[in-house]
Amino acid sequence: MASKKRRRNNSTDDADVRRMVFRFLLVFLPLVTALLVALAEPVVFETFREPFCTRLASICAAALGVVGVQTSLSGTLLSVGGIHVEIVRQCDGLQALAILVSAIAAFPATLKSRAIGLLLAIPLVLAINVLRIGVLVLLGLVSKDLFQMIHVYVFQVALIGAVAAIFIGWTRVFATESLARLTA
């Protein structure tokens, strides 16, 4: 008898988990699509993204200056010792940030937990991206081939991995009530 009751509870729990996952996807997919489409719009680029890339380049130049690297800056173009790195749309980290913001917003957690997640995650992703760009500039000083390989094959994946790790960390620390419902 206990076995049947346990099976019925497990199937109910499985249905609850499926509903939570379905709800997450129902919110996440349209939200991430809308944000990524908006980021690709020319008007968003001109009014927000281009100034953002310019500011990001100046922050990267300042960060490199802190570690003693003399940097020349012209808009979104960083120049260091014969290497020129331009901060373009694909390098601004906003796509990765759109994915993370959408995941946190869609996750079935309290409003307070989601607000904390966004307040912590957004600056963290931006800081990781500044670090990524700084490391790329320094690698470019050593080897343009190494710069290209790390830029294209390693750091693209690393940024998405960092976003996934931040999301998982947030769910473990701040969205525990939702995880408890999933694993109960």
HELIX and SHEET records of a PDB file:
HELIX    1   1 ALA A    2  ALA A   40  1                                  39    
HELIX    2   2 PRO A   42  VAL A   44  1                                   3    
HELIX    3   3 PHE A   45  ARG A   49  3                                   5    
HELIX    4   4 GLU A   50  VAL A   66  1                                  17    
HELIX    5   5 ARG A   89  CYS A   91  5                                   3    
HELIX    6   6 LEU A   94  ALA A  106  1                                  13    
HELIX    7   7 LEU A  111  VAL A  142  1                                  32    
HELIX    8   8 LYS A  144  MET A  149  1                                   6    
HELIX    9   9 ILE A  150  VAL A  154  3                                   5    
HELIX   10  10 PHE A  155  VAL A  173  1                                  19    
HELIX   11  11 THR A  176  THR A  183  1                                   8    
SHEET    1   A 3 SER A  72  SER A  74  0                                        
SHEET    2   A 3 LEU A  77  VAL A  80 -1                                        
SHEET    3   A 3 ILE A  83  GLU A  86 -1                                        
END                                                                             
